[in-house]
Amino acid sequence: MSPVRTYSPLTREAARLLGSRIRLGRKERRWTIPELADRVGVSEATMRKIEHGDTSVRLGVALEAAALVGVPLFDPDPSRRALEQRRVEDRLALLPQSVRKPRKVNDEF
């Protein structure tokens, strides 16, 4: 049996909010849970988990469901998303390639 993963309150709240927004989008489109599950390519049980904010569902699956029902995750304009991606890449280019913990130096002689 795998160990139980715990998440911060903010993460659990975000998962519930995303699930609620997906449920709202589904209902606005008058899709049933089986219809959306079929479009996403998952079981009805997984779709219910997504809508209830279950953090055990793979991120890609939840994002696919959100995209299909029109939940805005990022700017809807592709050129603005590309600009944001370039900004993030520019910032990453300024940082070291790998992150290491500083070593404690023993300067006691």
Number of C-alpha atoms within 10 A of each C-alpha: 3 4 5 6 7 9 10 8 9 9 13 15 13 14 21 19 15 22 23 16 18 27 25 16 19 22 13 10 12 11 14 13 19 15 14 22 18 13 12 18 14 14 14 16 12 19 27 16 17 27 24 17 22 17 18 10 14 11 11 9 16 23 16 15 26 23 15 14 19 16 18 10 10 10 11 10 8 10 10 12 13 12 11 14 11 12 12 11 11 11 9 11 10 8 9 8 8 5 7 7 5 6 6 6 6 6 5 4 3
